[in-house]
Amino acid sequence: MPSPNLNTHNFLHKVPFKFLSLHSFSSIKNANFNHLPLDIQRFLLLLHEFSNTLLSVKSIHAQIITNSVSKHQFLSSNLVRSYSELGCLGLARKVFDKIPQPKPILCNSMLNGYLRNQCYKETIELFELMGASDWGFDSYSCNFVLKACMELEDYERGTEIIKRAVDHRVDGDKFLGSSMINFFMKFGDFNSARRVFNQMISRDVVCWNSMIGGYVKGCYYVAAFDLFLEMILCGVRPSAITMVSLVQACGGMRDLELGKRVHGLVLVFGLGTDVLVHTALIDMYSKLGEHERARSVFDIMPAKTLVSWNVIISGYVQNCLVYEAFDLFQKLVLTGGGFDSGTIISLLQSCAQVADLESGKVLHGYIFRKGLDINVILCTALVDLYSKCGALKEATFMFDRMKNRNVITWTAMLVGLAQNGHAEDAIRLFGKMQEEGVTANSTTLVSLVHCCAHLGLLKKGRSVHARLLRYGYAFDVVNRTALIDMYAKCGNINYAERVFEDVSFFKDVISWNSMITGYGMHGQGHKALDLYRRMLEEGLKPNKTTFVSLLSACSHSGLVDQGRSLFLSMESDHNIRANEKHYACYVDLLSRAGHIKEAEVLIKQMPFQSSREVFEALLNGCRMHKNIDIGIKAADYLLSLDATNPGIYIMLSNIYAEARRWDAVDHIRGLMRGRGLKKTPGYSLIEVGKQLHAFFAGEDSHPNSVEIDRILENLKSELEALGYVPDTSCVLRDVDEAMKIKSLWRHSERLAIAFGLLHTPAGSLIRISKNLRVCGDCHTVTKYISKVVKREIIVRDANRFHHFVDGKCSCNDYW
C-alpha cells in the first residue's frame, strides 16, 4: 500500500503549512479539531488538499497506516469520503470494514459515498447492517438512506426509515425534516408531508421551501401560495428558491397577472439580480406566451448562465418563433459562449416544427464537431426531427443505433412511422417495444389509436382502448376524441357513440366535431345534423371544422338543401367566413347531387383563388354524372397546378371511357406513360385474427387463391340465380364483354370478402377497407352476397362507409 514516492515522516514535514490554503486551515479550526492529535490534524489537512487523485489518496492512506492512526474513526471517515469522491467504493469499503465498531460519523461517510455514486441498494443494506449490529445512527444516517429510498421509489422502505427516526428521536433535525417532507411530496403523500412540517419545532427557510416546492410540483398551487403567506406572517424571509417555486406555480396556473405580482415581490425582497429567479421568470413568461417580457428579463440579467440562454431559446421555440431562436443561438456563439446538448435539443425541436431538414442536419453536424454528450434526450430529438421531416431512413438509422431508449424515444419513432403513412410498421414497432418491457405512455397509445383508425383494425383498436383504461389515460379529452374517430373509421359507429355519450366524458368542440364526422362517414347525415342542433342547445360554439364536418355529412347523404342552409348560416349566424375547405365540401355536395352548373358558378364566385380540392370535387361530380365538357375544364385546371398527379389523368381517362371515347382514353394513358406516371393499384384489407391481409386487384398469388376462386365461382352462380347482371360499364377498358366480367370478379374487395368467408365463423361480421372508391358493380355484388351468406359486410372505401345487410346498403346507393 505505501507509495515508493513518499517517505512517511519526510513527506509530512516537507509539506509546510504555507502550501495548505488558509481556507483549509480556518475550516479545520472552525470545526473545533484542536483537541485532535497533531498527526491527525495534519492528515486531515493533507486529505483536504491532496485528495484530487487516487495516487495522492493512496499515498496518504499508506502514511496513515504507517503512523498507526488508521483506527481513528474521524480520520477514517475522511479517508472513506476521499475514496468515495473518486468513485473508488471498493477501497472506501475496505477502510470502513477495518473498523470493528464504526461510529455514526464513519457509517455516514460510507452511506454518503454509496449515495453519491448512485449505489442506492448498497446504501439501504449498510443502514440495515448498522441497525442489526447496534452501531447506532443519527439524523444524517436517516437522511442519506431516505434519499436512496426516493431514488429507488421505495415508499414502504422510506416510511420504515422515518418511523425508526421518530422512535429514536432523531427526527427533530431541520435537515432531516426537510428530507422527510421531500420524500412524502415525491410520492404525492401531501397530508403526511404537512403533518411532518406542522410537528417541526424549529423551521428554517429550507423547510418552508421544501413544503412550498412540493405543493408546486404536485400542482397544488393555491396551497403553495397559502403557505407562502403563512411563511411571511411567521417572519421568515423568502429565499431565491422560494420565489422560483412561486414563479413556477404561476406558470402552472397559467395566470399572467399573478405572475407579474410575484415578479414584483421578487424586486421587493431584493432578489432581482438572482440568476435562478431570473431564469424562472423567463421560463414562466415564455410558457404564458409573453415572449417579449421573457426577452426583457433576459436582457437585463447582470450575469447570464448557459441555463438562462437555453431557457430563452426554448421559450422562443415553444412560441413557434423558430427564426428568432436561431438568431439568439447565433448571438450566443458570437459572444463566445459555449452551448450544450440542451441548446441543440431546443433548436432541433424548432426545426421539427417547420420541417426544416437542412438546418436540422447542420445541427446534427454540430453535435459531432463540438463533441457534445450524445444522451438519450438528444438522440430522441434527432429521431423526432427526421421523422417529422419525412426522412424515415435517417430516423430509423438513429433509432436502431441507440443503446438506451426510453418510452419517449420509442414514441417519437412510432409517431413518425404513423404520420408518414407506415401504420403497419408503427404497430409492429409497438410489438417490439412491448417485448423490451417498455411501458407505453399516453402519446404512444393515442398514436396507436390513429394507426388502427387508418388501417381499420377494430380488434387492435379495442386492445389499445383497454390499455388506455388500464393506465388511466382513457379519460383525457384528446384520447377520448381519438377513440371516437378510431371506432368510426373502423366501421363501428355504435362504439363511437358509446364513447361519446359517456357521462364522465367532458366534451369540447373537437369531440363534437369528431362524432359529427363519424356520422357523415357512415352516411348518417340526419344524425349529424341532430347532433349539431344538440351541440348548439348545450351552448357550445361551432368552429370552422364543425362546418367542414357538417357539409361533408350532407354531401354523403345527399342533403343538398340542408347543406345550402348550413353554408349560408356560417357567416350570418356564427361569424365564420368560409375558407377553401368549406367551398370544396359545398362544391362536392352540389356535384354529387348532379348540380354541376351550380357548382361551376359557385367556383367562379369564390372570393379567393380556387384550390385543388375544389376542382377535384367538381371533376369527381363530372365523372359521376358523365359531364365531359366541364370535366375537361376542371382536369385542365388541375393539370396546370400539378402535371405529375396521376389521379387527375385517371379520372379524366375514366370520364372519356364512360363516354366510350377510347381514342381519348388512349391519348390520356399515353401521356401518363410518357411522363412515367402510374395508376395507384386498388387494394383491400381485412383483419382476421390478429393479422392484416392485403389483396390487390387481379391478384392470384395468395396462398388461399384456389379456395378463394372456388368461393367466388359459387357466389357468382348463386347471385346470377337471384337476378344479378354484371354492370360492365364499370370496366373502363376497351376489351370484350367476357374479359370485362372476368376483370370485375378479380376486384380486390371481392377477393377480401371471399377470404373472410373462408376464415371467419358463419354469421360473423366481415370488415373490409379499400383504398379506392368502390365501383358500382362491386357495390351491387356485395349487397347480393350479404343476402346470400346472411352476414353483415362493412366496407370502408376512399370516401365513406357502406354497411351491407340483407341485400341493402346504408348509403341507399348514393355515394
Helices and strands as residue ranges (DSSP letters): H 8-14, G 17-19, H 22-30, H 38-49, H 54-66, H 73-85, H 89-97, H 104-116, H 120-132, H 139-151, H 155-167, H 174-186, H 190-199, H 205-217, H 221-233, H 240-253, H 256-268, H 275-287, H 291-299, H 306-318, H 322-334, H 341-353, H 357-369, H 376-388, H 392-401, H 407-419, H 423-435, H 442-455, H 458-470, H 477-489, H 493-501, H 509-521, H 525-537, H 544-557, H 560-574, H 580-592, H 596-604, H 612-624, H 628-641, H 646-658, H 662-674, E 683-688, E 691-696, H 705-721, G 728-730, H 737-744, H 748-759, E 766-770, H 776-788, E 793-796, E 801-805, E 808-809
